[in-house]
């Protein structure tokens, strides 16, 4: 159904804090719950859906700052709406909460446009592929050996996902021995045919990261995420040049300049559609990566990424992150299953193909 341009977009947002199924931690942070901020963009009786993960205050930025910026705009003109919103948050600061709000709102506006025209979002954006390759991601440092084994075995053997990732860098890199033990256990679980990825979340020093992978040479690690702080660009480049695994970072990128600065120092750029500025900016970030001869990898929020990931020719894969997969399967109808390591992209239902279960999410609402 198409409505006329005289119908402006209306943005609304709510936040929900959902407890984890088990305490989670990586090398530099621990948490027991995750907050999802759900944004709806409405026009002419049609509603689009977008979301991000971050503080509940993100919802207030959507309603107080972004909603007025698009109140008089044609909802089909998503680039114009994005520009108006980006200008509106100038004094709020683009990186951080304002960037999360911009991302969720942009995602909702793209979904709204697709639904207004009765199109699947994947068809509106255009497709480079019909399915999106994924990697199983979790393996938190809080897991004991049995819990880690069950999670990785589910991905690698039950679902047939040929690449999995665990967290290392425990306690800011102060427990490399346990990191190596868990990496070896992960390799035993997934066998020789699956790829092993590790993520230190910036916990190590430069030479510490290099020494760790030297000691793990027999484990054939293929992906070394944030071996050092993502702010240490020369450090990322140093580690990249000294280890066999691909070195990657970029999940904290909130604008194109960030990705342009990082591109010369990594083997693959991570981009998060719920942080970078939404679908509009994800497409541009992928172009920045391509200009540097790099692929991109979608970071977390897998169902929010699917349509845009399918549209990007230089996509390597998408993170099937345990925490977010669990939440999205709980609060949205239409969640996908990545059997065989490929998540299908909905090219039949209007928009992103998802429906928000407001009654299910209601007990966790905080804003």
C-alpha positions in Angstrom: 0.0 0.0 0.0 1.3 3.4 -0.9 0.3 6.6 0.8 1.0 10.1 -0.5 4.0 12.3 0.4 1.7 14.6 2.3 1.8 12.0 5.1 4.9 12.7 7.3 6.7 10.1 9.3 6.1 9.8 13.1 8.8 8.3 15.2 8.2 6.5 18.6 10.5 4.5 20.8 10.5 2.2 23.8 13.2 0.4 25.7 13.2 -3.1 27.2 15.8 -4.6 29.5 15.9 -8.4 29.2 17.9 -10.6 31.6 20.5 -12.8 30.2 20.0 -16.6 30.3 23.4 -16.8 32.1 25.9 -14.2 33.2 28.0 -13.0 30.3 31.4 -11.4 30.0 34.2 -10.8 27.6 37.8 -9.6 28.1 36.8 -6.1 29.3 33.2 -6.1 30.3 30.5 -8.2 32.2 26.7 -8.0 32.1 23.6 -9.8 33.2 21.0 -8.1 31.0 20.7 -6.4 27.7 18.5 -3.4 26.7 16.9 -3.3 23.3 15.5 0.0 22.1 12.7 -0.5 19.6 11.7 2.3 17.2 8.6 2.5 15.1 8.2 4.9 12.2 4.6 5.4 11.2 2.9 7.1 8.2 -0.6 6.7 6.8 -1.5 3.7 9.1 1.7 1.8 8.2 4.5 1.2 10.7 8.1 0.4 10.1 10.3 -1.4 12.7 13.9 -0.7 13.7 16.0 -1.3 16.8 19.3 -0.9 18.5 21.0 -2.2 21.7 22.1 0.4 24.3 21.0 2.5 27.2 17.3 3.2 27.7 18.1 6.9 27.3 18.4 6.2 23.6 14.6 6.2 23.3 14.4 9.7 24.6 16.8 10.9 21.9 14.5 9.4 19.3 11.3 11.0 20.6 12.8 14.3 21.7 15.4 15.1 19.1 14.9 12.9 16.0 11.1 12.8 15.8 10.7 16.6 15.4 13.5 16.6 12.7 11.4 14.3 10.4 7.9 15.5 11.3 7.5 17.5 8.0 9.3 15.2 5.7 8.1 12.7 3.1 8.7 9.3 4.7 9.8 7.9 1.3 12.7 10.3 1.3 14.9 8.3 3.6 18.2 10.0 2.7 16.6 13.4 3.4 15.3 12.1 6.7 18.7 10.7 7.6 20.4 14.0 6.8 17.9 15.9 8.9 18.4 13.6 11.9 22.2 13.6 11.6 22.1 17.4 11.7 19.7 17.4 14.7 22.1 15.5 16.9 25.1 17.7 16.2 25.3 19.1 19.7 24.3 15.8 21.3 27.4 14.2 19.8 27.2 11.6 17.0 29.2 8.7 18.7 27.3 7.0 21.5 23.6 7.2 22.4 22.7 9.8 19.7 24.3 7.5 17.1 22.3 4.5 18.4 19.1 6.5 18.1 19.9 7.7 14.6 20.7 4.1 13.6 17.4 2.6 14.9 15.4 5.5 13.4 17.0 5.1 10.0 16.4 1.3 10.1 12.7 1.9 11.0 12.3 4.5 8.2 13.7 2.1 5.6 11.4 -0.6 6.8 8.5 1.8 6.7 9.2 2.7 3.1 9.3 -0.9 2.1 6.0 -1.7 3.9 4.3 1.4 2.4 5.1 0.1 -1.1 4.3 -3.5 -0.3 7.9 -4.6 -0.9 10.3 -6.8 1.1 13.1 -4.6 2.4 15.6 -7.0 0.7 14.0 -6.2 -2.7 13.9 -2.4 -2.0 17.6 -2.4 -1.2 18.5 -4.9 -3.9 20.2 -8.2 -3.5 23.8 -9.4 -4.0 22.9 -12.8 -2.5 19.8 -14.8 -1.4 21.3 -15.9 1.9 23.8 -14.4 4.3 26.7 -16.4 5.7 26.9 -16.3 9.5 29.2 -17.3 12.3 28.1 -18.5 15.7 29.2 -16.0 18.4 29.3 -16.4 22.2 31.7 -18.5 24.2 31.7 -16.0 27.0 34.5 -16.0 29.5 31.9 -16.7 32.3 31.2 -20.1 30.7 32.6 -23.3 32.1 33.9 -26.0 29.8 30.6 -27.8 29.6 28.5 -24.7 28.7 31.0 -23.6 26.1 31.1 -27.1 24.6 27.3 -27.3 24.4 27.0 -23.9 22.7 29.7 -24.5 20.1 28.5 -28.1 19.4 25.0 -26.7 18.8 26.3 -24.3 16.2 28.9 -26.5 14.5 27.2 -29.9 14.6 23.5 -29.4 15.0 23.1 -26.3 12.8 26.1 -26.9 10.6 27.6 -23.4 11.0 31.2 -23.8 9.7 32.6 -20.9 11.8 32.3 -20.1 15.5 33.8 -17.4 17.8 34.6 -17.3 21.5 35.6 -14.5 23.8 39.2 -14.4 25.1 41.3 -11.8 26.9 39.8 -12.6 30.2 40.3 -10.1 33.0 41.9 -7.5 30.7 44.4 -10.1 29.4 45.6 -11.3 32.7 44.6 -14.9 32.2 46.2 -16.0 28.9 46.6 -19.5 30.1 42.9 -20.0 30.5 42.3 -18.2 27.2 44.5 -20.8 25.5 42.8 -23.7 27.3 39.4 -22.5 26.2 40.6 -22.0 22.6 42.0 -25.5 22.6 38.7 -26.9 24.0 36.8 -25.0 21.3 38.9 -26.5 18.6 38.2 -30.0 20.0 34.5 -29.3 20.0 34.1 -28.0 16.5 36.7 -30.3 14.9 39.1 -29.6 12.1 36.6 -28.6 9.4 35.1 -25.5 11.1 36.9 -22.2 11.4 37.8 -20.9 14.9 37.4 -17.2 15.6 38.4 -15.4 18.8 37.6 -11.9 20.1 39.7 -10.2 22.8 37.6 -7.0 23.0 40.8 -4.9 23.2 42.1 -6.7 26.3 45.7 -7.4 25.2 48.8 -5.3 24.6 50.3 -5.5 21.2 53.1 -8.0 21.8 50.9 -10.0 24.2 48.4 -10.5 21.4 51.1 -11.7 19.0 52.6 -14.1 21.6 49.2 -15.6 22.3 48.6 -16.5 18.7 52.1 -17.8 18.4 51.3 -20.2 21.2 48.0 -21.1 19.6 49.6 -21.8 16.2 48.3 -25.4 16.1 44.7 -24.3 16.6 44.5 -22.6 13.2 42.7 -19.4 14.4 41.3 -17.6 11.4 39.8 -14.4 12.9 41.4 -12.3 15.6 38.9 -9.6 16.6 40.1 -6.5 18.5 43.4 -8.0 19.7 44.2 -4.6 21.1 42.0 -1.5 21.6 40.2 -0.4 18.5 41.5 3.0 19.3 45.1 1.8 18.8 45.2 1.8 15.0 49.0 1.3 14.7 48.7 -1.6 17.2 46.0 -3.3 15.1 48.2 -2.9 12.0 51.2 -4.3 13.9 49.3 -7.4 15.1 47.8 -7.9 11.6 51.2 -8.0 10.1 52.6 -10.5 12.6 49.9 -13.1 12.9 48.3 -15.5 10.4 44.7 -14.9 11.5 42.8 -12.0 9.9 42.7 -9.1 12.3 39.5 -7.1 12.4 37.7 -4.3 14.3 35.1 -1.6 13.6 32.1 -2.4 15.7 32.4 0.9 17.5 32.2 2.9 14.3 29.6 5.7 14.4 30.6 7.6 11.2 32.3 7.1 7.9 35.5 8.9 9.0 36.0 6.2 11.6 35.9 3.4 9.0 38.2 5.4 6.6 40.8 5.8 9.4 40.7 2.1 10.4 40.6 0.5 7.0 44.4 0.6 6.4 45.1 -1.3 9.6 42.7 -4.3 9.4 42.0 -7.3 7.2 38.2 -6.9 7.4 36.0 -4.0 8.7 33.2 -4.7 11.1 30.2 -2.5 10.7 27.2 -2.5 13.1 23.9 -1.3 11.5 22.5 -0.4 14.9 25.5 1.9 15.7 27.0 3.2 12.4 24.0 5.3 11.4 21.6 2.6 10.2 21.1 1.1 6.8 21.9 4.3 5.0 25.3 4.6 6.5 26.0 0.8 6.5 25.8 0.9 2.7 28.3 3.8 2.6 30.6 2.2 5.1 30.7 -0.9 2.9 31.7 1.3 0.0 34.5 2.8 2.0 35.8 -0.7 2.8 35.5 -1.7 -0.9 37.6 1.3 -1.8 40.3 -0.1 0.4 40.0 -3.6 -1.0 38.3 -4.9 2.1 35.3 -6.9 3.0 32.9 -6.0 5.8 31.3 -8.2 8.5 28.0 -7.3 10.2 28.4 -7.0 14.0 25.6 -8.4 16.2 21.9 -7.6 15.9 21.6 -10.3 13.2 18.0 -9.8 12.1 18.4 -6.0 11.8 21.3 -6.7 9.4 19.9 -9.4 7.1 18.4 -7.3 4.4 21.3 -4.8 4.1 23.9 -7.6 4.5 22.3 -9.3 1.5 22.6 -6.1 -0.5 26.3 -5.6 0.0 28.6 -7.3 -2.6 31.7 -7.1 -0.3 30.1 -8.8 2.7 32.1 -11.6 4.3 29.7 -12.7 7.0 27.3 -11.7 9.8 27.7 -12.3 13.5 25.0 -14.7 14.9 25.5 -13.3 18.4 23.9 -15.5 21.1 22.6 -12.7 23.3 20.9 -10.8 20.5 19.7 -14.0 18.7 17.9 -15.0 21.9 16.3 -11.6 22.4 15.2 -11.2 18.8 13.7 -14.7 18.7 11.8 -13.8 21.9 10.3 -10.4 20.9 9.9 -10.7 17.1 7.8 -13.0 15.0 9.6 -14.1 11.8 13.1 -14.8 13.1 15.4 -16.8 10.8 17.4 -20.0 11.4 21.0 -20.2 10.0 21.0 -24.0 9.2 24.2 -24.8 7.3 25.7 -21.5 8.2 23.5 -19.4 5.9 20.6 -17.2 7.2 17.8 -16.9 4.7 16.7 -13.4 3.7 12.9 -12.8 3.5 12.1 -11.7 0.0 8.3 -12.3 0.3 6.9 -10.5 3.3 6.7 -6.6 3.3 9.5 -4.8 5.1 12.0 -6.8 7.1 9.4 -9.5 7.6 9.4 -9.2 11.4 6.5 -8.3 13.8 7.2 -7.0 17.2 5.5 -8.9 20.0 4.6 -6.0 22.2 2.7 -8.1 24.7 5.6 -10.5 25.1 8.1 -7.6 25.6 5.8 -5.6 27.9 7.1 -7.1 31.2 10.6 -5.9 30.4 9.7 -2.4 29.4 11.7 0.3 31.2 10.9 3.4 29.0 
